[in-house]
């Protein structure tokens, strides 16, 4: 099976259900979409200086609303996430990423344990263009990172 086929088959039913619930006005709060593994933790520490351990990666209802508003069917920026199944494939991207980089941007609402604004890292996977996940890195007490947004491009 090639990468495209693996991607298509990777819909996480729990995440898809969560996305539909949020889109229909439900009050779900968040769902776990992955964990920071050792390799990812090392790369993030090199980029940001933050030591993560095994943080959970959460997709919150606010992030889903943002993704739909900016990248959904009537998205303000594009329509790359119009198919909710693409949002539900975020776990595949996090587990099979090609690259992680740090642009220097920081969160306005999420903080590190030192009270600093949490850095945003970009995780990308090449799949008929690129799938990007922007994640706020937190070394806080809760040991969790939060997905900020996700989108796709056709540019290679």
C-alpha positions as CSV (number, residue, x, y, z in Angstrom):
1,X,0.0,0.0,0.0
2,X,1.4,3.4,-0.9
3,X,1.3,6.6,1.2
4,X,-1.9,7.9,-0.4
5,X,-3.7,4.6,0.2
6,X,-2.5,4.5,3.8
7,X,-3.7,8.1,4.3
8,X,-7.1,7.4,2.9
9,X,-7.5,4.3,5.1
10,X,-6.4,6.2,8.2
11,X,-9.6,7.9,9.3
12,X,-9.9,7.7,13.1
13,X,-13.6,7.0,13.8
14,X,-13.4,8.6,17.3
15,X,-11.9,11.8,15.9
16,X,-14.4,11.8,13.0
17,X,-17.3,11.5,15.5
18,X,-15.8,14.3,17.6
19,X,-15.5,16.6,14.5
20,X,-19.2,15.9,13.5
21,X,-20.3,16.6,17.1
22,X,-18.4,19.9,17.3
23,X,-19.6,20.9,13.8
24,X,-23.3,20.3,14.8
25,X,-23.0,22.4,17.9
26,X,-22.2,19.7,20.4
27,X,-20.4,20.4,23.6
28,X,-17.5,17.9,23.3
29,X,-14.3,19.4,24.7
30,X,-11.4,17.5,23.3
31,X,-10.1,14.2,21.9
32,X,-6.5,12.7,22.1
33,X,-5.0,12.5,18.6
34,X,-1.6,11.3,19.5
35,X,1.4,11.3,21.8
36,X,4.8,12.9,21.6
37,X,7.1,10.0,21.0
38,X,10.8,10.0,21.9
39,X,12.0,11.0,18.4
40,X,9.4,13.9,18.2
41,X,10.3,15.0,21.7
42,X,14.0,15.2,20.8
43,X,13.2,17.2,17.6
44,X,10.9,19.6,19.4
45,X,13.4,20.1,22.3
46,X,16.1,20.9,19.7
47,X,13.8,23.5,18.0
48,X,12.2,25.1,21.0
49,X,14.3,24.2,24.1
50,X,11.3,22.7,25.8
51,X,11.6,19.2,27.3
52,X,8.3,17.3,26.7
53,X,8.5,13.7,27.9
54,X,5.4,11.9,26.5
55,X,2.9,14.7,26.2
56,X,-0.6,13.9,24.9
57,X,-1.6,15.8,21.7
58,X,-5.2,17.1,22.0
59,X,-7.6,18.3,19.3
60,X,-10.0,20.6,21.1
61,X,-13.4,21.8,20.0
62,X,-12.0,25.3,19.5
63,X,-9.4,23.9,17.1
64,X,-12.0,22.0,15.2
65,X,-14.1,25.2,14.9
66,X,-11.1,27.1,13.7
67,X,-10.2,24.5,11.1
68,X,-13.7,24.4,9.8
69,X,-14.0,28.3,9.8
70,X,-10.6,28.8,8.0
71,X,-10.3,25.6,5.9
72,X,-13.7,23.9,5.8
73,X,-16.3,23.9,3.0
74,X,-16.9,27.7,3.3
75,X,-13.4,28.4,4.6
76,X,-12.1,31.9,4.8
77,X,-8.6,30.9,3.8
78,X,-9.2,27.8,1.6
79,X,-11.3,24.6,1.5
80,X,-8.6,22.0,2.0
81,X,-10.4,20.5,5.0
82,X,-13.9,20.5,3.7
83,X,-14.1,16.7,4.0
84,X,-14.2,16.1,7.8
85,X,-12.4,12.8,7.1
86,X,-9.3,14.8,6.4
87,X,-9.5,16.3,9.9
88,X,-10.0,12.7,11.3
89,X,-6.7,11.7,9.5
90,X,-4.7,14.0,11.7
91,X,-3.5,11.0,13.8
92,X,-1.9,9.5,10.7
93,X,0.0,12.7,10.0
94,X,1.2,13.0,13.6
95,X,2.4,9.4,13.6
96,X,4.0,9.4,10.1
97,X,5.2,13.0,9.7
98,X,8.1,13.9,7.4
99,X,9.2,17.1,9.0
100,X,8.9,19.3,12.1
101,X,9.9,22.9,12.1
102,X,9.5,26.0,14.2
103,X,8.6,29.3,12.6
104,X,9.1,31.4,15.8
105,X,5.3,31.9,16.2
106,X,3.8,31.5,19.7
107,X,0.4,30.9,21.1
108,X,-1.7,33.8,22.5
109,X,-3.6,31.5,24.9
110,X,-1.5,28.5,25.8
111,X,1.5,28.9,28.1
112,X,4.5,26.9,29.2
113,X,5.1,26.0,32.8
114,X,7.2,29.2,33.1
115,X,4.3,31.3,32.0
116,X,5.8,32.0,28.6
117,X,3.6,31.8,25.4
118,X,3.8,28.2,24.1
119,X,5.7,27.9,20.8
120,X,3.9,26.7,17.7
121,X,5.6,23.9,15.8
122,X,4.6,22.8,12.3
123,X,4.4,19.1,11.5
124,X,4.1,18.2,7.9
125,X,3.5,15.1,5.7
126,X,3.8,15.0,2.0
127,X,0.5,13.5,0.6
128,X,-0.5,14.9,-2.8
129,X,0.9,18.2,-1.7
130,X,1.4,18.7,2.0
131,X,-0.8,18.2,5.1
132,X,0.2,20.6,7.9
133,X,-0.6,20.4,11.6
134,X,0.2,23.5,13.7
135,X,0.7,22.5,17.4
136,X,1.2,24.6,20.5
137,X,3.9,22.9,22.6
138,X,3.4,23.0,26.3
139,X,5.7,21.7,29.0
140,X,3.1,22.5,31.6
141,X,1.7,20.5,34.4
142,X,-1.0,18.9,32.2
143,X,1.7,17.4,29.9
144,X,-0.3,18.1,26.8
145,X,0.2,19.8,23.4
146,X,-2.8,21.3,21.6
147,X,-3.5,21.2,17.9
148,X,-4.0,24.8,16.8
149,X,-5.0,24.2,13.2
150,X,-4.6,21.8,10.3
151,X,-4.8,22.3,6.6
152,X,-3.6,20.9,3.2
153,X,-2.0,22.4,0.2
154,X,-1.6,21.1,-3.3
155,X,1.8,22.8,-3.7
156,X,4.8,20.4,-3.8
